[in-house]
Amino acid sequence: MRDYRKFISLMLLAFVVAVGWTDTARAEISGLPPVRESEAFQQYKKRTPSELSRILYLIERFKGTTTEVLYDGTFYKSDVAVPIARWFLAVNYKKQTAEQWVKQYCTSTIFYGNPIRVKLPDSTFRTSRDLLLEELADLKKTEDEQRPV
């Protein structure tokens, strides 16, 4: 009986890896609402589609959540981090793609080079870069699904 349970567990794991996490499944794990249900996405749909609007979406995705950013040993609640991120974007944006922006500015801290980590509402930690790139991929997937054929 025990081997049967292991087999079923392995098959389930293989299925999840093969199919990939859906927006809803990932959202349930991270504690964030699915992309379509987020306030950030509602705001994003009102803007002209651009790389800048995608970056703003990524910043606003965490507004009003219990998410915290760990930056050089200090935790910043999302309500503090969001306006700082918007200011930093306004000062430093040079027409990069959203992916380039994330890779350039959301990987490590400016002064000490420490990884930037995010504590999600479910208390798990992710690197900022990986989390934002996944959120960007989810946004693009949602955009593609909503385009008329």
N, C-alpha and C positions, 0 to 999 in steps of 0.2 A: 504493500500500500504506500509506503514511504517513497519508493522509487517512482511510483505513478505521479505523486504530487510534485516531485522534482522535475519530472518530464513535462508536466503541464506548466509549471512555473517557467521552465526554460523556453517552452514553445511560446508562452505569452510574452516573455521578454524579447524573443526573436521577432515576434509579430510587431511589437511596439517599436523596436529599432528599425525594422524594415519599412514600416509604414511612416514612422516619424510621429512626433508629437503634434497634435492638432492645436490650434489656437486655444480652444476651450480647455483641453487637457493640460496644456502648459500653464494656462492662466489659473486653473484650479490648484496646481502645485505651487506656483509662485505667490498666489494670493492677490494677483492683479486681475481686473476684469478683462474679458476677451476684447480684442482690438475694436470690433464693431460696437461694443457697448461702452467703450471708454469715452469720457468727456474730451480727451485729447483728439480722438478720431473725429468726433462731431465738429470740433474747431478746425481740424485739418481739412475736412470736406468743404468748409466755407472759404478756404484760401485758394489762390491760384496754385496749381501743382508746380512745385519746384523743389530743388534740393534744399533750399533754405527752409521751406515749409515742412519738409521731412525732418530736418534737424529740430525745428521747433516742436514738431509732434513728439519726437523722442524726449525732449526736455519736459514737455507738458504731460507725458504719459504717467509720470510719477507724482504729479501735483496732487495734493490732498490725500495721499496714501501714507501709510506708516513706514514707508521705505526710508532707509538712512544710508548716507554715503560715508564710507570710511576713507578719509583723505589725510595722509600723513599722521595716522594715529588718533585722529579726532573724528567723532561721529557728527554728521550734520543731518538733521531731519529734512525731509524732502521740501517742506515749506520754506526752509532757509536756502537749500541748495538750488531750487528752481530759479529764483530771481538772480542768484549769482551766475548760474549757467546762462541765463538769457543775456545778462550784462556781458559776460565773457564772449558769447557768440557775437553780440553787436560790435564789440571792439576788435575781434580777431577773425571774423568771417571774410574769406577771400575767394568766394565762388567755388569752393571745393564741393565735391559730391558729399552726401550724407555719410557714406561709407568712409571716404577719405577723412572727413572731420572726426569721426569716431576713432579711427585708427591713429590719427595724429594727436588728438587732445584727450581722449578718454581711456588711455591705456595706463599711463603712469603719472605720478604727481610731478609738478613743474620743478620744485626745489630739491626734493630728495630722490626722485625717480622710483618711489614706492608704487606698487600696483594700486589702482583705485578699485575699491571693492564696494559692493552694494549689499546691504542687508535688506532682504525682501520681507513683506508682511508675514510670511510664514516662518521667519527667523533663519532662513538659509542665506548663505553668502554666495555671491557670484562676482566674477570680475566685471567691471563696468563695460569693458570692451565687448566681451562675449555676450553679455546681456543686451546691450544696445544693438549689436549686429543682429541678434536673434529678433529683437523687436522690430528692427528695420525690415528684415526678411518677412516677418508677419504682416507688416504694413503693406509691403509690395504685393504679397499674396492676396491680401484683402482687397487691394485696389484692382488687381487682375480679375478677381471673382466678381466684382461689382461693375466692371465695364460691360456695356451692352455688346452683344455679339453681332 
